[in-house]
Amino acid sequence: MSDMQAILIRGGRVIDPYRQIDSHDEDVWVVEGRVAKAPPTGADVMEVDARGLWVLPRLIDMHVHFRDPGQTWKETIETGSRAAAHGGIGAVATMPNTVPVTDTPELVEWVKNRGEAVGLVRIFPIGAVTVGSQGEELADLFRLKQAGARAFSDDGLPVASSRMMRAALTYSRDLERVIINHAEDRSLTDGASVHEGLAAHRLGLPAAPETAEAMMVWRDVLLAGLTGGWLHLAHVSARESLEALSYARQHQYRVTAEAAPHHLLLNDEALLRWQYDSVTKVNPPLRPESSRQALLKALKQGLVNVVASDHAPHHLDEKALPYVQAPFGISGLETILSALITALIEPGLMTALDAWALMTTGPDQVLGLHSQGLAEGEPADLTLINPTRKWQVDPAAFYSLGHNTPLAGMKLTGQAVATMVGGRWTMREGEVAYAGLSEIS
Ligand SMILES: [Zn+2]
């Protein structure tokens, strides 16, 4: 046997929300794919100089669309995984609105296995709540869980029927798996492309009020109370959704929520800047400044406990359609980490330790992963970040097949310089490792 390999990450600022550690004095050893206290004697040590860098445990983006199977011109599990590695992300939860919808144990297993074969990011599949996400018949949640589904969602679509949502939440309690709902009363948003406000009016675009989101969030919160179920609110953006969340917290309902980075950095005035370019077309839409401020406050207060990208890539030809016909969604995996720094840490709104909880302990809790961060013996999943590097978003440089984002051209602060999953570098200095070299241990 040759000498054992060990990696020493030395001199960085270790920020580990799992252990509530923010320290300049902790070096990280990686031995055989795991975090270690020290190297075995005689080990061949490779030292990484992390001075000036942040060392974070696995960053989780719990809301991504990899379009695989079925819409592989938009994204595949491989290209999505590369985008994640590039963005400094070590784990993702994939939404089931694939073609066909991921509503069977076989498909959940397929997504999981494909992710492992690519080997660049840990993939936690989300199973559909209803068959085909049609909202009419509950999917076999028990078998989906057995196959590895970490959560259930019909995202892209809301669970429209209150009766169905009640049933799903009842199952969530017994299965110990969360229901993630995309809250939108479609009878109010039908045909709408943007938020109903001044910008929409100026551009003459069909619009819907944020009440359409808040109404269903309130319904879901009340049903969580009724059932004792486990609810996670996807991409909350409306001011009154946060009121509902606060109500849930007061009554100790089991409700968590996520915010998307574009809702933190932009308001609906971005529409005036981009005019009829569909890069601003996201669902839920960009909201007025007052809602953005309320969202930032909710993050600071701990009411919203997750930041997730809603990475929803589309082909350029699709996004090039007239605004009203273009699909909702943008690529977010390669900007989420920098967006979090720029929106929350740089302006001093949150401490680094609290802000990084939004992509570590927050989603970990929602997905029930029970990781221990960078504690000894844990899988060596980590990200090194240059916290002061300023860079301009250039979607042409994305590894994602989708090159659409309203953050294009923006100057962001902080960038991932290395991503490690299972002790293996999946990205270093912007260069993503090739897929399938070895499976994640
Ligand atoms: Zn959604």
Residues whose N, C-alpha, C, O or C-beta is under 5 A from the ligand:
A	BS01	ZN	D155 G156 H182 N283
